[in-house]
Amino acid sequence: MSQELARPAAKEWGMEPKNYVCCRADGPFEIDGDLTKSAWSQAAWTDDFVDIEGDQRPTPRFRTRAKMLWDDLNFYIAAEMEEPHVWGTLTERDSVIFYDNDFEVFIDPDGDNHLYYELEINALNTVWDLLLAKPYRDGGPAIDGWDIAGLRTAVRVQGTLNDPSDTDAGWTGEMALPWAALEECAGRPGPPKDGEQWRVNFSRVEWETQIVDGSYRKIEGRAEDNWVWSPQGAVDMHRPEIWGYVQFSTAATKTAGFRPDPAGEARRLLMQVYTRQKEHRRRHGRYSAAWEDLGIGSHQGPEELALLETTSVGFVAAIALTLPDGSRELWRIREDSRIWSEKITGESS
């Protein structure tokens, strides 16, 4: 098929995802919340976090940034959060941790928008970990009863916790997530291969507080701030297609180069189809089997329309992608935003 695809507008699918090269740790280290130890000196910081909606919102009041490492057993994550008044109230595991100020981790190992992990931690080192079968926009559900087996976390406060009488510097969090627990969504055992990329994002929830009777209290009627590594374009962390890219490297150096996802544009174009199909169904009560109904135009690029099929309850759209090495892949998306690919081994119509 010779018809081709239009470029999606940034506002239609979100912001350009951030990227990070995650280097291999040069040896085992203790998970104690101390980010000054030598193990973390080899890892680069992420960019400072921004508002979840992106550049149209104010710069966060306090700095947040993260680091990552890996070895044969674990995926390591560290976070540093400036905070003049560190507080926390929730002490029971699997509480809704974002009711406190928190740090959050989101991981989609195979980048299909489905079966991904969420982990939240507060300054009391209380954890909420859960598994998402698919994004809330597509019906969820969240599986609260799922735990990251073997998870280790630690927190350190640079100041005093729950003490309004002084000014703190902030708090740091450190965690080790075993590959043995993450392999369920990765689709295979063991750590990622050299150069493999996972979709990851981080979020920080920050509430404005006031001091009442010697204690911190949230300001009533004031919504929380959401500060993230890779902006989402909306107040919604559950848009895995916009999360950052973490590329795993066997090098123990922070100078390894990031390799852009050759299917990144195909992914964005399919998310454009998804978004426009949802709008078409809202307006007309059905999905469309015609590319023209979705406002698809033409452009010059390696992606070609390959398939658009509908049923009474769903659709499947596919794009044939020619990679830089000349090989070809077929990328598909369906009505619940699951996106996946397969190699094209011969000519197909």
Contacts in CASP RR format, 6 or more apart in sequence:
PFRMAT RR
TARGET T0000
AUTHOR 0000-0000-0000
METHOD contacts of the structure
MODEL  1
MSQELARPAAKEWGMEPKNYVCCRADGPFEIDGDLTKSAWSQAAWTDDFV
DIEGDQRPTPRFRTRAKMLWDDLNFYIAAEMEEPHVWGTLTERDSVIFYD
NDFEVFIDPDGDNHLYYELEINALNTVWDLLLAKPYRDGGPAIDGWDIAG
LRTAVRVQGTLNDPSDTDAGWTGEMALPWAALEECAGRPGPPKDGEQWRV
NFSRVEWETQIVDGSYRKIEGRAEDNWVWSPQGAVDMHRPEIWGYVQFST
AATKTAGFRPDPAGEARRLLMQVYTRQKEHRRRHGRYSAAWEDLGIGSHQ
GPEELALLETTSVGFVAAIALTLPDGSRELWRIREDSRIWSEKITGESS
1 304 0 8 1.000
1 305 0 8 1.000
1 306 0 8 1.000
1 349 0 8 1.000
2 304 0 8 1.000
3 291 0 8 1.000
3 296 0 8 1.000
3 297 0 8 1.000
3 298 0 8 1.000
3 304 0 8 1.000
3 305 0 8 1.000
4 297 0 8 1.000
4 298 0 8 1.000
4 299 0 8 1.000
4 300 0 8 1.000
4 301 0 8 1.000
4 303 0 8 1.000
4 304 0 8 1.000
4 305 0 8 1.000
5 269 0 8 1.000
5 272 0 8 1.000
5 296 0 8 1.000
5 297 0 8 1.000
5 298 0 8 1.000
5 299 0 8 1.000
5 303 0 8 1.000
5 304 0 8 1.000
5 305 0 8 1.000
5 319 0 8 1.000
6 272 0 8 1.000
6 295 0 8 1.000
6 296 0 8 1.000
6 297 0 8 1.000
6 298 0 8 1.000
6 299 0 8 1.000
7 269 0 8 1.000
7 299 0 8 1.000
8 268 0 8 1.000
8 269 0 8 1.000
8 271 0 8 1.000
8 272 0 8 1.000
10 16 0 8 1.000
11 233 0 8 1.000
12 272 0 8 1.000
12 275 0 8 1.000
13 241 0 8 1.000
13 242 0 8 1.000
13 268 0 8 1.000
13 271 0 8 1.000
13 272 0 8 1.000
13 275 0 8 1.000
14 231 0 8 1.000
14 232 0 8 1.000
14 233 0 8 1.000
14 234 0 8 1.000
14 239 0 8 1.000
14 242 0 8 1.000
15 54 0 8 1.000
15 230 0 8 1.000
15 231 0 8 1.000
15 232 0 8 1.000
15 233 0 8 1.000
15 242 0 8 1.000
17 199 0 8 1.000
17 230 0 8 1.000
17 242 0 8 1.000
17 243 0 8 1.000
17 244 0 8 1.000
17 245 0 8 1.000
18 46 0 8 1.000
18 47 0 8 1.000
18 229 0 8 1.000
18 230 0 8 1.000
18 244 0 8 1.000
18 245 0 8 1.000
19 244 0 8 1.000
19 245 0 8 1.000
19 246 0 8 1.000
19 247 0 8 1.000
19 258 0 8 1.000
19 260 0 8 1.000
20 44 0 8 1.000
20 46 0 8 1.000
20 68 0 8 1.000
20 200 0 8 1.000
20 244 0 8 1.000
20 245 0 8 1.000
20 246 0 8 1.000
20 247 0 8 1.000
20 258 0 8 1.000
21 44 0 8 1.000
21 246 0 8 1.000
21 247 0 8 1.000
21 249 0 8 1.000
21 254 0 8 1.000
21 256 0 8 1.000
21 257 0 8 1.000
21 258 0 8 1.000
22 43 0 8 1.000
22 68 0 8 1.000
22 69 0 8 1.000
22 70 0 8 1.000
22 75 0 8 1.000
22 246 0 8 1.000
22 247 0 8 1.000
22 248 0 8 1.000
22 249 0 8 1.000
23 42 0 8 1.000
23 43 0 8 1.000
23 69 0 8 1.000
23 70 0 8 1.000
23 249 0 8 1.000
23 251 0 8 1.000
23 252 0 8 1.000
23 253 0 8 1.000
23 254 0 8 1.000
23 256 0 8 1.000
24 69 0 8 1.000
24 70 0 8 1.000
24 71 0 8 1.000
24 248 0 8 1.000
24 249 0 8 1.000
24 250 0 8 1.000
24 251 0 8 1.000
24 252 0 8 1.000
25 39 0 8 1.000
25 42 0 8 1.000
25 69 0 8 1.000
25 70 0 8 1.000
25 71 0 8 1.000
25 76 0 8 1.000
25 252 0 8 1.000
26 39 0 8 1.000
26 42 0 8 1.000
26 252 0 8 1.000
27 39 0 8 1.000
27 71 0 8 1.000
28 71 0 8 1.000
29 37 0 8 1.000
29 39 0 8 1.000
30 37 0 8 1.000
31 76 0 8 1.000
31 152 0 8 1.000
31 153 0 8 1.000
31 154 0 8 1.000
31 174 0 8 1.000
31 175 0 8 1.000
31 176 0 8 1.000
32 154 0 8 1.000
32 156 0 8 1.000
32 174 0 8 1.000
33 78 0 8 1.000
33 154 0 8 1.000
33 155 0 8 1.000
33 156 0 8 1.000
33 172 0 8 1.000
33 173 0 8 1.000
33 174 0 8 1.000
34 156 0 8 1.000
34 172 0 8 1.000
34 174 0 8 1.000
35 67 0 8 1.000
35 78 0 8 1.000
35 80 0 8 1.000
35 172 0 8 1.000
35 173 0 8 1.000
35 174 0 8 1.000
39 69 0 8 1.000
40 67 0 8 1.000
40 69 0 8 1.000
40 78 0 8 1.000
42 69 0 8 1.000
42 252 0 8 1.000
42 253 0 8 1.000
42 254 0 8 1.000
43 67 0 8 1.000
43 68 0 8 1.000
43 69 0 8 1.000
43 78 0 8 1.000
43 254 0 8 1.000
44 67 0 8 1.000
44 254 0 8 1.000
45 65 0 8 1.000
45 66 0 8 1.000
45 67 0 8 1.000
45 80 0 8 1.000
46 65 0 8 1.000
46 66 0 8 1.000
46 67 0 8 1.000
46 202 0 8 1.000
46 229 0 8 1.000
47 65 0 8 1.000
47 229 0 8 1.000
48 60 0 8 1.000
48 63 0 8 1.000
48 64 0 8 1.000
48 65 0 8 1.000
49 60 0 8 1.000
49 63 0 8 1.000
49 64 0 8 1.000
49 65 0 8 1.000
49 202 0 8 1.000
49 204 0 8 1.000
49 227 0 8 1.000
49 228 0 8 1.000
49 229 0 8 1.000
50 57 0 8 1.000
50 59 0 8 1.000
50 60 0 8 1.000
50 227 0 8 1.000
50 228 0 8 1.000
50 231 0 8 1.000
51 57 0 8 1.000
51 58 0 8 1.000
51 59 0 8 1.000
51 60 0 8 1.000
51 225 0 8 1.000
51 226 0 8 1.000
51 227 0 8 1.000
51 228 0 8 1.000
51 231 0 8 1.000
52 203 0 8 1.000
52 226 0 8 1.000
52 227 0 8 1.000
52 228 0 8 1.000
52 231 0 8 1.000
52 232 0 8 1.000
52 233 0 8 1.000
52 234 0 8 1.000
52 235 0 8 1.000
52 236 0 8 1.000
52 237 0 8 1.000
53 231 0 8 1.000
53 232 0 8 1.000
53 233 0 8 1.000
53 234 0 8 1.000
53 235 0 8 1.000
54 231 0 8 1.000
54 232 0 8 1.000
54 233 0 8 1.000
55 231 0 8 1.000
60 204 0 8 1.000
60 206 0 8 1.000
60 225 0 8 1.000
60 227 0 8 1.000
61 206 0 8 1.000
61 225 0 8 1.000
62 81 0 8 1.000
62 82 0 8 1.000
62 83 0 8 1.000
62 84 0 8 1.000
62 206 0 8 1.000
63 80 0 8 1.000
63 81 0 8 1.000
63 82 0 8 1.000
64 79 0 8 1.000
64 80 0 8 1.000
64 81 0 8 1.000
64 82 0 8 1.000
64 103 0 8 1.000
64 204 0 8 1.000
64 227 0 8 1.000
65 79 0 8 1.000
65 80 0 8 1.000
66 77 0 8 1.000
66 78 0 8 1.000
66 79 0 8 1.000
66 80 0 8 1.000
66 202 0 8 1.000
66 229 0 8 1.000
67 77 0 8 1.000
67 78 0 8 1.000
67 79 0 8 1.000
68 75 0 8 1.000
68 76 0 8 1.000
68 77 0 8 1.000
68 78 0 8 1.000
68 200 0 8 1.000
68 246 0 8 1.000
69 76 0 8 1.000
70 76 0 8 1.000
70 191 0 8 1.000
70 192 0 8 1.000
70 248 0 8 1.000
71 191 0 8 1.000
72 179 0 8 1.000
72 190 0 8 1.000
72 191 0 8 1.000
73 176 0 8 1.000
73 178 0 8 1.000
73 179 0 8 1.000
73 180 0 8 1.000
73 191 0 8 1.000
74 176 0 8 1.000
74 177 0 8 1.000
74 178 0 8 1.000
74 179 0 8 1.000
75 107 0 8 1.000
75 176 0 8 1.000
75 177 0 8 1.000
75 178 0 8 1.000
75 179 0 8 1.000
75 182 0 8 1.000
75 191 0 8 1.000
76 174 0 8 1.000
76 175 0 8 1.000
76 176 0 8 1.000
76 177 0 8 1.000
77 105 0 8 1.000
77 174 0 8 1.000
77 175 0 8 1.000
77 177 0 8 1.000
77 202 0 8 1.000
78 172 0 8 1.000
78 173 0 8 1.000
78 174 0 8 1.000
78 175 0 8 1.000
79 103 0 8 1.000
79 172 0 8 1.000
79 173 0 8 1.000
79 174 0 8 1.000
79 202 0 8 1.000
79 204 0 8 1.000
80 172 0 8 1.000
80 173 0 8 1.000
81 103 0 8 1.000
81 170 0 8 1.000
81 171 0 8 1.000
81 172 0 8 1.000
81 204 0 8 1.000
82 169 0 8 1.000
82 170 0 8 1.000
83 101 0 8 1.000
83 168 0 8 1.000
83 169 0 8 1.000
83 170 0 8 1.000
83 171 0 8 1.000
83 206 0 8 1.000
84 167 0 8 1.000
84 168 0 8 1.000
84 169 0 8 1.000
84 170 0 8 1.000
85 164 0 8 1.000
85 167 0 8 1.000
85 168 0 8 1.000
85 209 0 8 1.000
85 216 0 8 1.000
86 101 0 8 1.000
86 123 0 8 1.000
86 157 0 8 1.000
86 158 0 8 1.000
86 159 0 8 1.000
86 160 0 8 1.000
86 161 0 8 1.000
86 162 0 8 1.000
86 168 0 8 1.000
86 170 0 8 1.000
86 171 0 8 1.000
87 100 0 8 1.000
87 101 0 8 1.000
87 123 0 8 1.000
87 161 0 8 1.000
87 162 0 8 1.000
87 209 0 8 1.000
87 216 0 8 1.000
88 100 0 8 1.000
88 101 0 8 1.000
88 122 0 8 1.000
88 123 0 8 1.000
88 124 0 8 1.000
88 161 0 8 1.000
88 162 0 8 1.000
88 216 0 8 1.000
89 99 0 8 1.000
89 100 0 8 1.000
89 124 0 8 1.000
90 96 0 8 1.000
90 97 0 8 1.000
90 99 0 8 1.000
90 100 0 8 1.000
90 122 0 8 1.000
90 124 0 8 1.000
90 126 0 8 1.000
91 124 0 8 1.000
91 126 0 8 1.000
92 126 0 8 1.000
93 126 0 8 1.000
93 127 0 8 1.000
93 128 0 8 1.000
94 127 0 8 1.000
94 128 0 8 1.000
94 129 0 8 1.000
94 130 0 8 1.000
94 144 0 8 1.000
94 145 0 8 1.000
95 126 0 8 1.000
95 128 0 8 1.000
96 128 0 8 1.000
97 104 0 8 1.000
97 120 0 8 1.000
97 121 0 8 1.000
97 122 0 8 1.000
97 126 0 8 1.000
97 127 0 8 1.000
97 128 0 8 1.000
98 104 0 8 1.000
98 120 0 8 1.000
98 205 0 8 1.000
98 224 0 8 1.000
100 122 0 8 1.000
100 123 0 8 1.000
100 124 0 8 1.000
100 126 0 8 1.000
100 205 0 8 1.000
100 207 0 8 1.000
101 122 0 8 1.000
101 123 0 8 1.000
101 204 0 8 1.000
101 205 0 8 1.000
101 206 0 8 1.000
101 207 0 8 1.000
102 120 0 8 1.000
102 121 0 8 1.000
102 122 0 8 1.000
102 204 0 8 1.000
102 205 0 8 1.000
103 120 0 8 1.000
103 121 0 8 1.000
103 122 0 8 1.000
103 173 0 8 1.000
103 202 0 8 1.000
103 203 0 8 1.000
103 204 0 8 1.000
104 118 0 8 1.000
104 119 0 8 1.000
104 120 0 8 1.000
104 121 0 8 1.000
104 202 0 8 1.000
104 203 0 8 1.000
104 204 0 8 1.000
104 205 0 8 1.000
104 237 0 8 1.000
105 117 0 8 1.000
105 118 0 8 1.000
105 119 0 8 1.000
105 120 0 8 1.000
105 175 0 8 1.000
105 177 0 8 1.000
105 200 0 8 1.000
105 201 0 8 1.000
105 202 0 8 1.000
106 116 0 8 1.000
106 117 0 8 1.000
106 118 0 8 1.000
106 119 0 8 1.000
106 200 0 8 1.000
106 201 0 8 1.000
106 202 0 8 1.000
106 203 0 8 1.000
106 237 0 8 1.000
106 240 0 8 1.000
106 243 0 8 1.000
107 116 0 8 1.000
107 117 0 8 1.000
107 119 0 8 1.000
107 177 0 8 1.000
107 182 0 8 1.000
107 185 0 8 1.000
107 198 0 8 1.000
107 199 0 8 1.000
107 200 0 8 1.000
108 114 0 8 1.000
108 115 0 8 1.000
108 116 0 8 1.000
108 117 0 8 1.000
108 185 0 8 1.000
108 198 0 8 1.000
108 199 0 8 1.000
108 200 0 8 1.000
108 240 0 8 1.000
108 243 0 8 1.000
109 116 0 8 1.000
109 182 0 8 1.000
109 185 0 8 1.000
109 186 0 8 1.000
109 187 0 8 1.000
109 192 0 8 1.000
109 198 0 8 1.000
109 199 0 8 1.000
110 185 0 8 1.000
110 186 0 8 1.000
110 187 0 8 1.000
110 198 0 8 1.000
111 198 0 8 1.000
111 199 0 8 1.000
111 240 0 8 1.000
111 339 0 8 1.000
112 338 0 8 1.000
112 339 0 8 1.000
112 340 0 8 1.000
113 134 0 8 1.000
113 135 0 8 1.000
113 240 0 8 1.000
113 241 0 8 1.000
113 337 0 8 1.000
113 338 0 8 1.000
113 339 0 8 1.000
114 132 0 8 1.000
114 133 0 8 1.000
114 134 0 8 1.000
114 336 0 8 1.000
114 337 0 8 1.000
114 338 0 8 1.000
115 131 0 8 1.000
115 132 0 8 1.000
115 133 0 8 1.000
115 134 0 8 1.000
115 184 0 8 1.000
115 185 0 8 1.000
116 131 0 8 1.000
116 132 0 8 1.000
116 185 0 8 1.000
116 199 0 8 1.000
116 240 0 8 1.000
117 129 0 8 1.000
117 130 0 8 1.000
117 131 0 8 1.000
117 132 0 8 1.000
117 148 0 8 1.000
117 182 0 8 1.000
117 185 0 8 1.000
118 128 0 8 1.000
118 129 0 8 1.000
118 130 0 8 1.000
118 131 0 8 1.000
118 132 0 8 1.000
118 142 0 8 1.000
119 127 0 8 1.000
119 128 0 8 1.000
119 129 0 8 1.000
119 148 0 8 1.000
119 151 0 8 1.000
119 175 0 8 1.000
119 177 0 8 1.000
120 127 0 8 1.000
120 128 0 8 1.000
120 129 0 8 1.000
121 127 0 8 1.000
121 128 0 8 1.000
121 153 0 8 1.000
121 155 0 8 1.000
121 173 0 8 1.000
121 175 0 8 1.000
122 155 0 8 1.000
123 155 0 8 1.000
123 157 0 8 1.000
123 161 0 8 1.000
123 171 0 8 1.000
124 155 0 8 1.000
124 161 0 8 1.000
125 153 0 8 1.000
125 154 0 8 1.000
125 155 0 8 1.000
127 151 0 8 1.000
127 153 0 8 1.000
129 146 0 8 1.000
129 147 0 8 1.000
129 148 0 8 1.000
129 151 0 8 1.000
130 142 0 8 1.000
130 143 0 8 1.000
130 144 0 8 1.000
130 145 0 8 1.000
130 146 0 8 1.000
131 142 0 8 1.000
131 143 0 8 1.000
131 146 0 8 1.000
131 184 0 8 1.000
131 185 0 8 1.000
132 140 0 8 1.000
132 141 0 8 1.000
132 142 0 8 1.000
132 143 0 8 1.000
132 238 0 8 1.000
133 140 0 8 1.000
133 141 0 8 1.000
133 142 0 8 1.000
133 143 0 8 1.000
134 140 0 8 1.000
134 336 0 8 1.000
134 337 0 8 1.000
134 338 0 8 1.000
135 238 0 8 1.000
135 239 0 8 1.000
135 240 0 8 1.000
135 337 0 8 1.000
136 142 0 8 1.000
136 238 0 8 1.000
137 236 0 8 1.000
137 238 0 8 1.000
137 239 0 8 1.000
137 337 0 8 1.000
138 335 0 8 1.000
138 336 0 8 1.000
138 337 0 8 1.000
139 336 0 8 1.000
148 177 0 8 1.000
148 178 0 8 1.000
148 181 0 8 1.000
148 182 0 8 1.000
149 178 0 8 1.000
149 180 0 8 1.000
149 181 0 8 1.000
150 178 0 8 1.000
150 180 0 8 1.000
150 181 0 8 1.000
151 175 0 8 1.000
151 176 0 8 1.000
151 177 0 8 1.000
151 178 0 8 1.000
151 181 0 8 1.000
152 175 0 8 1.000
152 176 0 8 1.000
153 173 0 8 1.000
153 174 0 8 1.000
153 175 0 8 1.000
153 176 0 8 1.000
154 173 0 8 1.000
154 174 0 8 1.000
154 175 0 8 1.000
155 171 0 8 1.000
155 172 0 8 1.000
155 173 0 8 1.000
155 174 0 8 1.000
156 171 0 8 1.000
156 172 0 8 1.000
156 173 0 8 1.000
157 168 0 8 1.000
157 170 0 8 1.000
157 171 0 8 1.000
158 168 0 8 1.000
158 169 0 8 1.000
158 170 0 8 1.000
158 171 0 8 1.000
158 172 0 8 1.000
159 166 0 8 1.000
159 168 0 8 1.000
159 169 0 8 1.000
159 170 0 8 1.000
160 166 0 8 1.000
160 168 0 8 1.000
162 215 0 8 1.000
162 216 0 8 1.000
164 211 0 8 1.000
164 214 0 8 1.000
164 215 0 8 1.000
164 216 0 8 1.000
165 214 0 8 1.000
179 186 0 8 1.000
179 189 0 8 1.000
179 190 0 8 1.000
179 191 0 8 1.000
180 189 0 8 1.000
180 190 0 8 1.000
183 189 0 8 1.000
183 190 0 8 1.000
186 192 0 8 1.000
186 198 0 8 1.000
191 248 0 8 1.000
192 198 0 8 1.000
192 248 0 8 1.000
193 248 0 8 1.000
194 248 0 8 1.000
194 249 0 8 1.000
194 250 0 8 1.000
195 247 0 8 1.000
195 248 0 8 1.000
195 249 0 8 1.000
195 259 0 8 1.000
196 247 0 8 1.000
196 248 0 8 1.000
197 245 0 8 1.000
197 246 0 8 1.000
197 247 0 8 1.000
197 248 0 8 1.000
197 259 0 8 1.000
197 261 0 8 1.000
198 245 0 8 1.000
198 246 0 8 1.000
198 248 0 8 1.000
199 240 0 8 1.000
199 241 0 8 1.000
199 243 0 8 1.000
199 244 0 8 1.000
199 245 0 8 1.000
199 246 0 8 1.000
200 243 0 8 1.000
200 244 0 8 1.000
200 245 0 8 1.000
200 246 0 8 1.000
201 228 0 8 1.000
201 229 0 8 1.000
201 230 0 8 1.000
201 232 0 8 1.000
201 237 0 8 1.000
201 242 0 8 1.000
201 243 0 8 1.000
201 244 0 8 1.000
202 228 0 8 1.000
202 229 0 8 1.000
203 226 0 8 1.000
203 227 0 8 1.000
203 228 0 8 1.000
203 229 0 8 1.000
203 237 0 8 1.000
204 226 0 8 1.000
204 227 0 8 1.000
204 228 0 8 1.000
205 224 0 8 1.000
205 225 0 8 1.000
205 226 0 8 1.000
206 224 0 8 1.000
206 225 0 8 1.000
206 226 0 8 1.000
206 227 0 8 1.000
207 218 0 8 1.000
207 219 0 8 1.000
207 222 0 8 1.000
207 224 0 8 1.000
207 225 0 8 1.000
208 218 0 8 1.000
208 219 0 8 1.000
208 222 0 8 1.000
208 225 0 8 1.000
209 216 0 8 1.000
209 217 0 8 1.000
209 218 0 8 1.000
209 219 0 8 1.000
210 216 0 8 1.000
210 217 0 8 1.000
210 219 0 8 1.000
211 217 0 8 1.000
226 235 0 8 1.000
226 237 0 8 1.000
228 237 0 8 1.000
229 244 0 8 1.000
230 242 0 8 1.000
230 243 0 8 1.000
230 244 0 8 1.000
231 242 0 8 1.000
232 239 0 8 1.000
232 242 0 8 1.000
233 242 0 8 1.000
241 267 0 8 1.000
241 268 0 8 1.000
241 271 0 8 1.000
241 337 0 8 1.000
241 339 0 8 1.000
245 258 0 8 1.000
245 261 0 8 1.000
247 257 0 8 1.000
247 258 0 8 1.000
247 259 0 8 1.000
249 256 0 8 1.000
249 257 0 8 1.000
261 267 0 8 1.000
262 321 0 8 1.000
262 323 0 8 1.000
262 324 0 8 1.000
263 321 0 8 1.000
263 323 0 8 1.000
263 329 0 8 1.000
263 331 0 8 1.000
263 341 0 8 1.000
265 302 0 8 1.000
265 303 0 8 1.000
266 303 0 8 1.000
266 319 0 8 1.000
266 321 0 8 1.000
266 329 0 8 1.000
266 331 0 8 1.000
267 331 0 8 1.000
267 339 0 8 1.000
269 303 0 8 1.000
269 319 0 8 1.000
270 317 0 8 1.000
270 319 0 8 1.000
270 331 0 8 1.000
270 332 0 8 1.000
270 333 0 8 1.000
270 339 0 8 1.000
271 333 0 8 1.000
271 337 0 8 1.000
271 339 0 8 1.000
273 294 0 8 1.000
273 296 0 8 1.000
273 308 0 8 1.000
273 317 0 8 1.000
273 333 0 8 1.000
274 317 0 8 1.000
274 333 0 8 1.000
274 335 0 8 1.000
274 337 0 8 1.000
276 294 0 8 1.000
276 295 0 8 1.000
277 287 0 8 1.000
277 288 0 8 1.000
277 294 0 8 1.000
277 315 0 8 1.000
277 317 0 8 1.000
277 335 0 8 1.000
280 286 0 8 1.000
280 287 0 8 1.000
280 288 0 8 1.000
280 293 0 8 1.000
280 294 0 8 1.000
281 287 0 8 1.000
286 310 0 8 1.000
286 312 0 8 1.000
287 310 0 8 1.000
287 314 0 8 1.000
287 315 0 8 1.000
287 335 0 8 1.000
288 294 0 8 1.000
288 308 0 8 1.000
288 310 0 8 1.000
288 315 0 8 1.000
289 308 0 8 1.000
289 309 0 8 1.000
289 310 0 8 1.000
289 315 0 8 1.000
290 308 0 8 1.000
291 297 0 8 1.000
291 305 0 8 1.000
291 308 0 8 1.000
296 305 0 8 1.000
302 321 0 8 1.000
302 322 0 8 1.000
302 323 0 8 1.000
303 319 0 8 1.000
303 320 0 8 1.000
303 321 0 8 1.000
304 319 0 8 1.000
304 320 0 8 1.000
304 321 0 8 1.000
305 318 0 8 1.000
305 319 0 8 1.000
305 320 0 8 1.000
306 318 0 8 1.000
306 319 0 8 1.000
306 320 0 8 1.000
306 330 0 8 1.000
306 348 0 8 1.000
307 316 0 8 1.000
307 317 0 8 1.000
307 318 0 8 1.000
307 332 0 8 1.000
308 315 0 8 1.000
308 316 0 8 1.000
308 317 0 8 1.000
308 318 0 8 1.000
309 315 0 8 1.000
309 316 0 8 1.000
309 317 0 8 1.000
313 335 0 8 1.000
314 334 0 8 1.000
314 335 0 8 1.000
315 334 0 8 1.000
315 335 0 8 1.000
316 332 0 8 1.000
316 333 0 8 1.000
316 334 0 8 1.000
317 332 0 8 1.000
317 333 0 8 1.000
317 334 0 8 1.000
318 330 0 8 1.000
318 331 0 8 1.000
318 332 0 8 1.000
318 333 0 8 1.000
319 330 0 8 1.000
319 331 0 8 1.000
319 332 0 8 1.000
320 328 0 8 1.000
320 329 0 8 1.000
320 330 0 8 1.000
320 331 0 8 1.000
320 344 0 8 1.000
320 348 0 8 1.000
321 328 0 8 1.000
321 329 0 8 1.000
321 330 0 8 1.000
321 331 0 8 1.000
321 341 0 8 1.000
322 328 0 8 1.000
323 329 0 8 1.000
327 343 0 8 1.000
327 344 0 8 1.000
328 343 0 8 1.000
328 344 0 8 1.000
329 341 0 8 1.000
329 342 0 8 1.000
329 343 0 8 1.000
329 344 0 8 1.000
330 341 0 8 1.000
330 342 0 8 1.000
330 343 0 8 1.000
330 344 0 8 1.000
330 348 0 8 1.000
331 339 0 8 1.000
331 340 0 8 1.000
331 341 0 8 1.000
332 339 0 8 1.000
332 340 0 8 1.000
332 341 0 8 1.000
332 342 0 8 1.000
333 339 0 8 1.000
END
